[in-house]
């Protein structure tokens, strides 16, 4: 079984994309990014909200296909309250 951290596209992109000045902080401190909730699934993309240093940040994870995105959304939702680092160390949900 693969770990979430071994999935293509992990870690997800957070904030306002590559131009967000906090992007380096997200990447270097995944233990401080706490999952709040899944916002939506659009095709193979999962949008979810996290807290980072008292601020709300939206992250986007791009799965291999829509079925994998739906599975990942459920997985992320069931791990609310955990950090991105903790999530990365768990077994990945099945890809459809």
N, C-alpha and C positions, 0 to 999 in steps of 0.2 A: 504494500500500500504506500502511496506517495504522501508526503507531508504537504500541507498547504504551502509552505515556503518553497517547495519544489515545483509548484505550478507555474506555467508561463504566465507572465503578467503580475506575479507577486513580488514585491509588495505593490498594492494598488496605488494609483496616483491620487494625491490628495490636494485639496484646495483649488485654487484657480489655475491649475495646470503648471506648466514649467516656469511660468513667470511669477508664481506665488513666492514671495520672499521667505515663507515658512517651509517650503518644500524640503530643503536640506535638513531642517530640524525634524520633520516627520521621519525622514529616512534614517537619521542617526539616532533617534529616540523612539523606536516603535513601542517600547514599554510604556510610554507616556500617552499613547494614542488609544483611548478607551472607546470601544464600540457602544453606540447608543441604540441604533435601530436601522433596519433596512427601509429605504425610501421607496424604491421601485426597481423593477426589472424591465429592461427594454431590449428585446432581442437577446444578444449575448452579453449585455452590460448590466452590472449590478451597482446601483448607487446606494451608499449607506452613509449615515451620519456618525461622527465620532466627536469626542471631546479631546482637546489638546490644549494644555495650559489655560484652562477656563474658557477657551473659545470653541465654538462649534465649527467643524470642518466636514465637508462632504468628500467622500472618497469614491472612486470608480474602479471597479474590477471588471476586466474583460475576460470572459470565459471562452472556452473553445467553441461552444455552440449554445443555442437557447436552452436546451435541456440541462446542460451543465450549469448555466447561469441560474436557472430556477433552483437546482439543488444547492448551489453555493449560497443563494439568498436565504434559503431555509437554514442552512448551516450557520451563516453569520448571525441570523436572527436568534438562533438557539444559543449563541455564545455572547449575547449582550452582556456588557459589564467587564468583559475580558479585553486585554490589550491586543494590538496587532501582533505583537511579539508572541503572546500566548497562542493566538489563533494560528500563527505560522508554524508552531510546534505540534499541532494536532494533525491527525490523519485527515486527508482531504476527502470530501464527499465524492461519491461515484459520479463519473462523467457519463452523460448519455450520448 
